[in-house]
Amino acid sequence: MWWLARAKGRAGRQLNNAVLISEARVTMVDSVLATSIFLGVGAHALFGWWWADPLGGFVLAVYAVKECRAIFSAKS
């Protein structure tokens, strides 16, 4: 998904297509979500780190806020 998001973003910038650029951001958020869930659940299962999954959720929330700020500041 990481590579797909980068490819969408690059194509969107080359075509000057705002929808494709936004779709690339959504795909990147999906990638961060999938990776954080995978690592959090895996760390909990392998090492008993109960806090790893909530930490992954926090990382995702921080990234999502950063992206939301970028989207709304671009519209101003």
HTML snippet that shows the backbone in 3Dmol.js (N, CA, C, O; Angstrom):
<script src="https://3Dmol.org/build/3Dmol-min.js"></script>
<div id="view" style="width:600px;height:400px;position:relative"></div>
<script>
const pdb = `
ATOM      1  N   MET A   1       0.824  -1.193   0.000  1.00  0.00           N
ATOM      2  CA  MET A   1       0.000   0.000   0.000  1.00  0.00           C
ATOM      3  C   MET A   1       0.871   1.261   0.000  1.00  0.00           C
ATOM      4  O   MET A   1       0.482   2.291  -0.550  1.00  0.00           O
ATOM      5  N   TRP A   2       2.037   1.171   0.615  1.00  0.00           N
ATOM      6  CA  TRP A   2       2.918   2.342   0.653  1.00  0.00           C
ATOM      7  C   TRP A   2       3.284   2.774  -0.769  1.00  0.00           C
ATOM      8  O   TRP A   2       3.240   3.957  -1.107  1.00  0.00           O
ATOM      9  N   TRP A   3       3.644   1.787  -1.589  1.00  0.00           N
ATOM     10  CA  TRP A   3       4.053   2.089  -2.959  1.00  0.00           C
ATOM     11  C   TRP A   3       2.871   2.601  -3.782  1.00  0.00           C
ATOM     12  O   TRP A   3       3.029   3.488  -4.621  1.00  0.00           O
ATOM     13  N   LEU A   4       1.707   2.048  -3.540  1.00  0.00           N
ATOM     14  CA  LEU A   4       0.517   2.494  -4.251  1.00  0.00           C
ATOM     15  C   LEU A   4       0.204   3.950  -3.912  1.00  0.00           C
ATOM     16  O   LEU A   4      -0.125   4.738  -4.799  1.00  0.00           O
ATOM     17  N   ALA A   5       0.306   4.307  -2.639  1.00  0.00           N
ATOM     18  CA  ALA A   5       0.045   5.690  -2.230  1.00  0.00           C
ATOM     19  C   ALA A   5       1.040   6.648  -2.881  1.00  0.00           C
ATOM     20  O   ALA A   5       0.664   7.726  -3.342  1.00  0.00           O
ATOM     21  N   ARG A   6       2.301   6.250  -2.914  1.00  0.00           N
ATOM     22  CA  ARG A   6       3.315   7.105  -3.550  1.00  0.00           C
ATOM     23  C   ARG A   6       3.048   7.255  -5.041  1.00  0.00           C
ATOM     24  O   ARG A   6       3.181   8.348  -5.592  1.00  0.00           O
ATOM     25  N   ALA A   7       2.674   6.167  -5.692  1.00  0.00           N
ATOM     26  CA  ALA A   7       2.395   6.222  -7.132  1.00  0.00           C
ATOM     27  C   ALA A   7       1.174   7.095  -7.417  1.00  0.00           C
ATOM     28  O   ALA A   7       1.180   7.879  -8.366  1.00  0.00           O
ATOM     29  N   LYS A   8       0.137   6.965  -6.608  1.00  0.00           N
ATOM     30  CA  LYS A   8      -1.053   7.804  -6.787  1.00  0.00           C
ATOM     31  C   LYS A   8      -0.709   9.272  -6.601  1.00  0.00           C
ATOM     32  O   LYS A   8      -1.142  10.124  -7.377  1.00  0.00           O
ATOM     33  N   GLY A   9       0.068   9.561  -5.571  1.00  0.00           N
ATOM     34  CA  GLY A   9       0.447  10.949  -5.316  1.00  0.00           C
ATOM     35  C   GLY A   9       1.275  11.532  -6.447  1.00  0.00           C
ATOM     36  O   GLY A   9       1.053  12.667  -6.869  1.00  0.00           O
ATOM     37  N   ARG A  10       2.225  10.759  -6.933  1.00  0.00           N
ATOM     38  CA  ARG A  10       3.071  11.219  -8.038  1.00  0.00           C
ATOM     39  C   ARG A  10       2.226  11.456  -9.296  1.00  0.00           C
ATOM     40  O   ARG A  10       2.381  12.475  -9.970  1.00  0.00           O
ATOM     41  N   ALA A  11       1.334  10.512  -9.605  1.00  0.00           N
ATOM     42  CA  ALA A  11       0.474  10.664 -10.788  1.00  0.00           C
ATOM     43  C   ALA A  11      -0.459  11.862 -10.621  1.00  0.00           C
ATOM     44  O   ALA A  11      -0.685  12.611 -11.571  1.00  0.00           O
ATOM     45  N   GLY A  12      -0.997  12.044  -9.423  1.00  0.00           N
ATOM     46  CA  GLY A  12      -1.885  13.178  -9.172  1.00  0.00           C
ATOM     47  C   GLY A  12      -1.188  14.513  -9.342  1.00  0.00           C
ATOM     48  O   GLY A  12      -1.766  15.457  -9.880  1.00  0.00           O
ATOM     49  N   ARG A  13       0.053  14.596  -8.884  1.00  0.00           N
ATOM     50  CA  ARG A  13       0.810  15.842  -9.050  1.00  0.00           C
ATOM     51  C   ARG A  13       1.156  16.087 -10.517  1.00  0.00           C
ATOM     52  O   ARG A  13       1.084  17.221 -10.992  1.00  0.00           O
ATOM     53  N   GLN A  14       1.527  15.037 -11.227  1.00  0.00           N
ATOM     54  CA  GLN A  14       1.861  15.193 -12.649  1.00  0.00           C
ATOM     55  C   GLN A  14       0.648  15.598 -13.478  1.00  0.00           C
ATOM     56  O   GLN A  14       0.755  16.376 -14.427  1.00  0.00           O
ATOM     57  N   LEU A  15      -0.510  15.054 -13.100  1.00  0.00           N
ATOM     58  CA  LEU A  15      -1.741  15.383 -13.829  1.00  0.00           C
ATOM     59  C   LEU A  15      -2.448  16.618 -13.264  1.00  0.00           C
ATOM     60  O   LEU A  15      -3.439  17.089 -13.821  1.00  0.00           O
ATOM     61  N   ASN A  16      -1.923  17.133 -12.151  1.00  0.00           N
ATOM     62  CA  ASN A  16      -2.549  18.253 -11.442  1.00  0.00           C
ATOM     63  C   ASN A  16      -3.998  17.912 -11.094  1.00  0.00           C
ATOM     64  O   ASN A  16      -4.908  18.710 -11.323  1.00  0.00           O
ATOM     65  N   ASN A  17      -4.199  16.710 -10.533  1.00  0.00           N
ATOM     66  CA  ASN A  17      -5.511  16.183 -10.206  1.00  0.00           C
ATOM     67  C   ASN A  17      -5.665  16.125  -8.688  1.00  0.00           C
ATOM     68  O   ASN A  17      -5.072  15.268  -8.033  1.00  0.00           O
ATOM     69  N   ALA A  18      -6.456  17.034  -8.135  1.00  0.00           N
ATOM     70  CA  ALA A  18      -6.626  17.128  -6.681  1.00  0.00           C
ATOM     71  C   ALA A  18      -7.284  15.876  -6.098  1.00  0.00           C
ATOM     72  O   ALA A  18      -6.965  15.470  -4.981  1.00  0.00           O
ATOM     73  N   VAL A  19      -8.192  15.270  -6.846  1.00  0.00           N
ATOM     74  CA  VAL A  19      -8.875  14.072  -6.352  1.00  0.00           C
ATOM     75  C   VAL A  19      -7.886  12.925  -6.191  1.00  0.00           C
ATOM     76  O   VAL A  19      -7.933  12.210  -5.190  1.00  0.00           O
ATOM     77  N   LEU A  20      -7.006  12.739  -7.144  1.00  0.00           N
ATOM     78  CA  LEU A  20      -6.019  11.667  -7.067  1.00  0.00           C
ATOM     79  C   LEU A  20      -5.004  11.923  -5.956  1.00  0.00           C
ATOM     80  O   LEU A  20      -4.546  10.984  -5.306  1.00  0.00           O
ATOM     81  N   ILE A  21      -4.656  13.172  -5.739  1.00  0.00           N
ATOM     82  CA  ILE A  21      -3.745  13.517  -4.645  1.00  0.00           C
ATOM     83  C   ILE A  21      -4.403  13.203  -3.304  1.00  0.00           C
ATOM     84  O   ILE A  21      -3.760  12.651  -2.411  1.00  0.00           O
ATOM     85  N   SER A  22      -5.681  13.554  -3.159  1.00  0.00           N
ATOM     86  CA  SER A  22      -6.407  13.238  -1.920  1.00  0.00           C
ATOM     87  C   SER A  22      -6.548  11.731  -1.737  1.00  0.00           C
ATOM     88  O   SER A  22      -6.431  11.228  -0.620  1.00  0.00           O
ATOM     89  N   GLU A  23      -6.794  11.021  -2.808  1.00  0.00           N
ATOM     90  CA  GLU A  23      -6.894   9.559  -2.742  1.00  0.00           C
ATOM     91  C   GLU A  23      -5.568   8.950  -2.301  1.00  0.00           C
ATOM     92  O   GLU A  23      -5.552   7.955  -1.576  1.00  0.00           O
ATOM     93  N   ALA A  24      -4.459   9.540  -2.733  1.00  0.00           N
ATOM     94  CA  ALA A  24      -3.146   9.061  -2.300  1.00  0.00           C
ATOM     95  C   ALA A  24      -2.985   9.227  -0.796  1.00  0.00           C
ATOM     96  O   ALA A  24      -2.416   8.364  -0.128  1.00  0.00           O
ATOM     97  N   ARG A  25      -3.483  10.330  -0.269  1.00  0.00           N
ATOM     98  CA  ARG A  25      -3.412  10.545   1.190  1.00  0.00           C
ATOM     99  C   ARG A  25      -4.256   9.527   1.937  1.00  0.00           C
ATOM    100  O   ARG A  25      -3.839   9.011   2.974  1.00  0.00           O
ATOM    101  N   VAL A  26      -5.439   9.236   1.415  1.00  0.00           N
ATOM    102  CA  VAL A  26      -6.301   8.239   2.052  1.00  0.00           C
ATOM    103  C   VAL A  26      -5.631   6.860   2.022  1.00  0.00           C
ATOM    104  O   VAL A  26      -5.682   6.116   3.002  1.00  0.00           O
ATOM    105  N   THR A  27      -5.014   6.534   0.905  1.00  0.00           N
ATOM    106  CA  THR A  27      -4.313   5.252   0.803  1.00  0.00           C
ATOM    107  C   THR A  27      -3.156   5.194   1.787  1.00  0.00           C
ATOM    108  O   THR A  27      -2.890   4.136   2.358  1.00  0.00           O
ATOM    109  N   MET A  28      -2.461   6.312   1.998  1.00  0.00           N
ATOM    110  CA  MET A  28      -1.364   6.335   2.969  1.00  0.00           C
ATOM    111  C   MET A  28      -1.891   6.147   4.387  1.00  0.00           C
ATOM    112  O   MET A  28      -1.271   5.446   5.187  1.00  0.00           O
ATOM    113  N   VAL A  29      -3.024   6.764   4.708  1.00  0.00           N
ATOM    114  CA  VAL A  29      -3.628   6.555   6.031  1.00  0.00           C
ATOM    115  C   VAL A  29      -4.008   5.088   6.200  1.00  0.00           C
ATOM    116  O   VAL A  29      -3.812   4.518   7.273  1.00  0.00           O
ATOM    117  N   ASP A  30      -4.546   4.478   5.157  1.00  0.00           N
ATOM    118  CA  ASP A  30      -4.862   3.046   5.211  1.00  0.00           C
ATOM    119  C   ASP A  30      -3.600   2.218   5.456  1.00  0.00           C
ATOM    120  O   ASP A  30      -3.628   1.238   6.200  1.00  0.00           O
ATOM    121  N   SER A  31      -2.518   2.611   4.837  1.00  0.00           N
ATOM    122  CA  SER A  31      -1.248   1.898   5.024  1.00  0.00           C
ATOM    123  C   SER A  31      -0.751   2.010   6.455  1.00  0.00           C
ATOM    124  O   SER A  31      -0.305   1.029   7.049  1.00  0.00           O
ATOM    125  N   VAL A  32      -0.834   3.217   7.002  1.00  0.00           N
ATOM    126  CA  VAL A  32      -0.403   3.427   8.389  1.00  0.00           C
ATOM    127  C   VAL A  32      -1.290   2.628   9.333  1.00  0.00           C
ATOM    128  O   VAL A  32      -0.803   2.023  10.287  1.00  0.00           O
ATOM    129  N   LEU A  33      -2.592   2.627   9.067  1.00  0.00           N
ATOM    130  CA  LEU A  33      -3.526   1.860   9.894  1.00  0.00           C
ATOM    131  C   LEU A  33      -3.193   0.374   9.860  1.00  0.00           C
ATOM    132  O   LEU A  33      -3.085  -0.260  10.909  1.00  0.00           O
ATOM    133  N   ALA A  34      -3.032  -0.179   8.680  1.00  0.00           N
ATOM    134  CA  ALA A  34      -2.747  -1.608   8.555  1.00  0.00           C
ATOM    135  C   ALA A  34      -1.426  -1.975   9.219  1.00  0.00           C
ATOM    136  O   ALA A  34      -1.331  -3.002   9.892  1.00  0.00           O
ATOM    137  N   THR A  35      -0.414  -1.145   9.033  1.00  0.00           N
ATOM    138  CA  THR A  35       0.890  -1.424   9.632  1.00  0.00           C
ATOM    139  C   THR A  35       0.832  -1.327  11.149  1.00  0.00           C
ATOM    140  O   THR A  35       1.387  -2.179  11.843  1.00  0.00           O
ATOM    141  N   SER A  36       0.169  -0.304  11.672  1.00  0.00           N
ATOM    142  CA  SER A  36       0.106  -0.151  13.128  1.00  0.00           C
ATOM    143  C   SER A  36      -0.686  -1.283  13.773  1.00  0.00           C
ATOM    144  O   SER A  36      -0.314  -1.770  14.841  1.00  0.00           O
ATOM    145  N   ILE A  37      -1.769  -1.702  13.135  1.00  0.00           N
ATOM    146  CA  ILE A  37      -2.549  -2.819  13.674  1.00  0.00           C
ATOM    147  C   ILE A  37      -1.712  -4.100  13.649  1.00  0.00           C
ATOM    148  O   ILE A  37      -1.663  -4.835  14.636  1.00  0.00           O
ATOM    149  N   PHE A  38      -1.063  -4.358  12.528  1.00  0.00           N
ATOM    150  CA  PHE A  38      -0.238  -5.553  12.399  1.00  0.00           C
ATOM    151  C   PHE A  38       0.864  -5.585  13.452  1.00  0.00           C
ATOM    152  O   PHE A  38       1.059  -6.602  14.118  1.00  0.00           O
ATOM    153  N   LEU A  39       1.579  -4.484  13.603  1.00  0.00           N
ATOM    154  CA  LEU A  39       2.673  -4.439  14.580  1.00  0.00           C
ATOM    155  C   LEU A  39       2.157  -4.490  16.015  1.00  0.00           C
ATOM    156  O   LEU A  39       2.740  -5.162  16.867  1.00  0.00           O
ATOM    157  N   GLY A  40       1.064  -3.777  16.280  1.00  0.00           N
ATOM    158  CA  GLY A  40       0.521  -3.767  17.635  1.00  0.00           C
ATOM    159  C   GLY A  40       0.003  -5.120  18.079  1.00  0.00           C
ATOM    160  O   GLY A  40       0.307  -5.576  19.182  1.00  0.00           O
ATOM    161  N   VAL A  41      -0.776  -5.761  17.229  1.00  0.00           N
ATOM    162  CA  VAL A  41      -1.312  -7.083  17.564  1.00  0.00           C
ATOM    163  C   VAL A  41      -0.180  -8.112  17.625  1.00  0.00           C
ATOM    164  O   VAL A  41      -0.168  -8.987  18.491  1.00  0.00           O
ATOM    165  N   GLY A  42       0.766  -7.995  16.696  1.00  0.00           N
ATOM    166  CA  GLY A  42       1.902  -8.915  16.703  1.00  0.00           C
ATOM    167  C   GLY A  42       2.758  -8.773  17.952  1.00  0.00           C
ATOM    168  O   GLY A  42       3.172  -9.774  18.536  1.00  0.00           O
ATOM    169  N   ALA A  43       3.026  -7.545  18.365  1.00  0.00           N
ATOM    170  CA  ALA A  43       3.825  -7.321  19.579  1.00  0.00           C
ATOM    171  C   ALA A  43       3.084  -7.827  20.813  1.00  0.00           C
ATOM    172  O   ALA A  43       3.698  -8.369  21.732  1.00  0.00           O
ATOM    173  N   HIS A  44       1.775  -7.651  20.830  1.00  0.00           N
ATOM    174  CA  HIS A  44       0.990  -8.160  21.959  1.00  0.00           C
ATOM    175  C   HIS A  44       1.027  -9.696  22.003  1.00  0.00           C
ATOM    176  O   HIS A  44       1.196 -10.295  23.065  1.00  0.00           O
ATOM    177  N   ALA A  45       0.868 -10.306  20.847  1.00  0.00           N
ATOM    178  CA  ALA A  45       0.848 -11.771  20.797  1.00  0.00           C
ATOM    179  C   ALA A  45       2.224 -12.366  21.097  1.00  0.00           C
ATOM    180  O   ALA A  45       2.324 -13.366  21.808  1.00  0.00           O
ATOM    181  N   LEU A  46       3.273 -11.766  20.564  1.00  0.00           N
ATOM    182  CA  LEU A  46       4.614 -12.337  20.720  1.00  0.00           C
ATOM    183  C   LEU A  46       5.263 -12.015  22.056  1.00  0.00           C
ATOM    184  O   LEU A  46       5.905 -12.871  22.665  1.00  0.00           O
ATOM    185  N   PHE A  47       5.095 -10.777  22.511  1.00  0.00           N
ATOM    186  CA  PHE A  47       5.828 -10.326  23.692  1.00  0.00           C
ATOM    187  C   PHE A  47       4.939  -9.988  24.884  1.00  0.00           C
ATOM    188  O   PHE A  47       5.444  -9.706  25.971  1.00  0.00           O
ATOM    189  N   GLY A  48       3.621 -10.014  24.691  1.00  0.00           N
ATOM    190  CA  GLY A  48       2.713  -9.670  25.772  1.00  0.00           C
ATOM    191  C   GLY A  48       2.632  -8.171  26.028  1.00  0.00           C
ATOM    192  O   GLY A  48       2.208  -7.752  27.106  1.00  0.00           O
ATOM    193  N   TRP A  49       3.027  -7.367  25.065  1.00  0.00           N
ATOM    194  CA  TRP A  49       2.993  -5.908  25.216  1.00  0.00           C
ATOM    195  C   TRP A  49       1.581  -5.410  24.947  1.00  0.00           C
ATOM    196  O   TRP A  49       1.249  -5.076  23.809  1.00  0.00           O
ATOM    197  N   TRP A  50       0.752  -5.356  25.973  1.00  0.00           N
ATOM    198  CA  TRP A  50      -0.635  -4.958  25.828  1.00  0.00           C
ATOM    199  C   TRP A  50      -0.765  -3.518  25.342  1.00  0.00           C
ATOM    200  O   TRP A  50      -1.776  -3.166  24.734  1.00  0.00           O
ATOM    201  N   TRP A  51       0.221  -2.694  25.594  1.00  0.00           N
ATOM    202  CA  TRP A  51       0.181  -1.280  25.252  1.00  0.00           C
ATOM    203  C   TRP A  51       0.568  -1.003  23.802  1.00  0.00           C
ATOM    204  O   TRP A  51       0.407   0.125  23.337  1.00  0.00           O
ATOM    205  N   ALA A  52       1.071  -1.997  23.077  1.00  0.00           N
ATOM    206  CA  ALA A  52       1.554  -1.764  21.710  1.00  0.00           C
ATOM    207  C   ALA A  52       0.403  -1.422  20.757  1.00  0.00           C
ATOM    208  O   ALA A  52       0.560  -0.554  19.898  1.00  0.00           O
ATOM    209  N   ASP A  53      -0.730  -2.078  20.890  1.00  0.00           N
ATOM    210  CA  ASP A  53      -1.857  -1.804  20.004  1.00  0.00           C
ATOM    211  C   ASP A  53      -2.417  -0.393  20.229  1.00  0.00           C
ATOM    212  O   ASP A  53      -2.628   0.324  19.251  1.00  0.00           O
ATOM    213  N   PRO A  54      -2.667   0.040  21.483  1.00  0.00           N
ATOM    214  CA  PRO A  54      -3.105   1.432  21.677  1.00  0.00           C
ATOM    215  C   PRO A  54      -2.065   2.457  21.210  1.00  0.00           C
ATOM    216  O   PRO A  54      -2.426   3.534  20.736  1.00  0.00           O
ATOM    217  N   LEU A  55      -0.798   2.130  21.342  1.00  0.00           N
ATOM    218  CA  LEU A  55       0.246   3.034  20.857  1.00  0.00           C
ATOM    219  C   LEU A  55       0.155   3.184  19.339  1.00  0.00           C
ATOM    220  O   LEU A  55       0.326   4.282  18.810  1.00  0.00           O
ATOM    221  N   GLY A  56      -0.113   2.090  18.646  1.00  0.00           N
ATOM    222  CA  GLY A  56      -0.312   2.153  17.200  1.00  0.00           C
ATOM    223  C   GLY A  56      -1.496   3.030  16.834  1.00  0.00           C
ATOM    224  O   GLY A  56      -1.441   3.781  15.860  1.00  0.00           O
ATOM    225  N   GLY A  57      -2.557   2.937  17.603  1.00  0.00           N
ATOM    226  CA  GLY A  57      -3.725   3.796  17.375  1.00  0.00           C
ATOM    227  C   GLY A  57      -3.393   5.263  17.578  1.00  0.00           C
ATOM    228  O   GLY A  57      -3.875   6.124  16.843  1.00  0.00           O
ATOM    229  N   PHE A  58      -2.570   5.545  18.575  1.00  0.00           N
ATOM    230  CA  PHE A  58      -2.148   6.925  18.824  1.00  0.00           C
ATOM    231  C   PHE A  58      -1.319   7.459  17.657  1.00  0.00           C
ATOM    232  O   PHE A  58      -1.501   8.597  17.224  1.00  0.00           O
ATOM    233  N   VAL A  59      -0.409   6.627  17.154  1.00  0.00           N
ATOM    234  CA  VAL A  59       0.408   7.025  16.002  1.00  0.00           C
ATOM    235  C   VAL A  59      -0.491   7.340  14.813  1.00  0.00           C
ATOM    236  O   VAL A  59      -0.277   8.332  14.117  1.00  0.00           O
ATOM    237  N   LEU A  60      -1.479   6.511  14.582  1.00  0.00           N
ATOM    238  CA  LEU A  60      -2.412   6.743  13.483  1.00  0.00           C
ATOM    239  C   LEU A  60      -3.171   8.047  13.684  1.00  0.00           C
ATOM    240  O   LEU A  60      -3.347   8.808  12.732  1.00  0.00           O
ATOM    241  N   ALA A  61      -3.623   8.317  14.900  1.00  0.00           N
ATOM    242  CA  ALA A  61      -4.367   9.550  15.178  1.00  0.00           C
ATOM    243  C   ALA A  61      -3.507  10.782  14.916  1.00  0.00           C
ATOM    244  O   ALA A  61      -3.985  11.763  14.347  1.00  0.00           O
ATOM    245  N   VAL A  62      -2.257  10.737  15.323  1.00  0.00           N
ATOM    246  CA  VAL A  62      -1.348  11.867  15.090  1.00  0.00           C
ATOM    247  C   VAL A  62      -1.166  12.086  13.592  1.00  0.00           C
ATOM    248  O   VAL A  62      -1.207  13.221  13.118  1.00  0.00           O
ATOM    249  N   TYR A  63      -0.969  11.011  12.854  1.00  0.00           N
ATOM    250  CA  TYR A  63      -0.796  11.124  11.402  1.00  0.00           C
ATOM    251  C   TYR A  63      -2.066  11.670  10.740  1.00  0.00           C
ATOM    252  O   TYR A  63      -1.986  12.504   9.838  1.00  0.00           O
ATOM    253  N   ALA A  64      -3.224  11.203  11.182  1.00  0.00           N
ATOM    254  CA  ALA A  64      -4.487  11.664  10.600  1.00  0.00           C
ATOM    255  C   ALA A  64      -4.700  13.155  10.866  1.00  0.00           C
ATOM    256  O   ALA A  64      -5.156  13.877   9.979  1.00  0.00           O
ATOM    257  N   VAL A  65      -4.382  13.622  12.060  1.00  0.00           N
ATOM    258  CA  VAL A  65      -4.510  15.050  12.376  1.00  0.00           C
ATOM    259  C   VAL A  65      -3.577  15.866  11.485  1.00  0.00           C
ATOM    260  O   VAL A  65      -3.961  16.921  10.980  1.00  0.00           O
ATOM    261  N   LYS A  66      -2.358  15.380  11.296  1.00  0.00           N
ATOM    262  CA  LYS A  66      -1.398  16.071  10.425  1.00  0.00           C
ATOM    263  C   LYS A  66      -1.955  16.188   9.007  1.00  0.00           C
ATOM    264  O   LYS A  66      -1.871  17.252   8.393  1.00  0.00           O
ATOM    265  N   GLU A  67      -2.516  15.114   8.493  1.00  0.00           N
ATOM    266  CA  GLU A  67      -3.084  15.140   7.149  1.00  0.00           C
ATOM    267  C   GLU A  67      -4.302  16.055   7.061  1.00  0.00           C
ATOM    268  O   GLU A  67      -4.466  16.765   6.069  1.00  0.00           O
ATOM    269  N   CYS A  68      -5.147  16.049   8.068  1.00  0.00           N
ATOM    270  CA  CYS A  68      -6.326  16.927   8.069  1.00  0.00           C
ATOM    271  C   CYS A  68      -5.905  18.393   8.060  1.00  0.00           C
ATOM    272  O   CYS A  68      -6.489  19.206   7.343  1.00  0.00           O
ATOM    273  N   ARG A  69      -4.903  18.723   8.847  1.00  0.00           N
ATOM    274  CA  ARG A  69      -4.407  20.095   8.852  1.00  0.00           C
ATOM    275  C   ARG A  69      -3.870  20.481   7.480  1.00  0.00           C
ATOM    276  O   ARG A  69      -4.109  21.593   7.010  1.00  0.00           O
ATOM    277  N   ALA A  70      -3.157  19.580   6.845  1.00  0.00           N
ATOM    278  CA  ALA A  70      -2.598  19.878   5.518  1.00  0.00           C
ATOM    279  C   ALA A  70      -3.723  20.083   4.507  1.00  0.00           C
ATOM    280  O   ALA A  70      -3.641  20.977   3.665  1.00  0.00           O
ATOM    281  N   ILE A  71      -4.762  19.271   4.583  1.00  0.00           N
ATOM    282  CA  ILE A  71      -5.881  19.391   3.634  1.00  0.00           C
ATOM    283  C   ILE A  71      -6.612  20.711   3.823  1.00  0.00           C
ATOM    284  O   ILE A  71      -6.898  21.405   2.848  1.00  0.00           O
ATOM    285  N   PHE A  72      -6.920  21.069   5.081  1.00  0.00           N
ATOM    286  CA  PHE A  72      -7.683  22.281   5.310  1.00  0.00           C
ATOM    287  C   PHE A  72      -6.857  23.541   5.130  1.00  0.00           C
ATOM    288  O   PHE A  72      -7.410  24.584   4.781  1.00  0.00           O
ATOM    289  N   SER A  73      -5.560  23.481   5.355  1.00  0.00           N
ATOM    290  CA  SER A  73      -4.741  24.667   5.124  1.00  0.00           C
ATOM    291  C   SER A  73      -4.530  24.888   3.619  1.00  0.00           C
ATOM    292  O   SER A  73      -4.300  26.021   3.195  1.00  0.00           O
ATOM    293  N   ALA A  74      -4.604  23.843   2.821  1.00  0.00           N
ATOM    294  CA  ALA A  74      -4.460  23.986   1.375  1.00  0.00           C
ATOM    295  C   ALA A  74      -5.699  24.636   0.760  1.00  0.00           C
ATOM    296  O   ALA A  74      -5.600  25.279  -0.285  1.00  0.00           O
ATOM    297  N   LYS A  75      -6.847  24.478   1.386  1.00  0.00           N
ATOM    298  CA  LYS A  75      -8.084  25.044   0.861  1.00  0.00           C
ATOM    299  C   LYS A  75      -8.225  26.526   1.190  1.00  0.00           C
ATOM    300  O   LYS A  75      -9.027  27.225   0.571  1.00  0.00           O
ATOM    301  N   SER A  76      -7.457  27.004   2.151  1.00  0.00           N
ATOM    302  CA  SER A  76      -7.580  28.415   2.570  1.00  0.00           C
ATOM    303  C   SER A  76      -7.023  29.357   1.549  1.00  0.00           C
ATOM    304  O   SER A  76      -7.050  30.572   1.750  1.00  0.00           O
TER     305      SER A  76
END
`;
const viewer = $3Dmol.createViewer("view");
viewer.addModel(pdb, "pdb");
viewer.setStyle({}, {cartoon: {color: "spectrum"}});
viewer.zoomTo();
viewer.render();
</script>
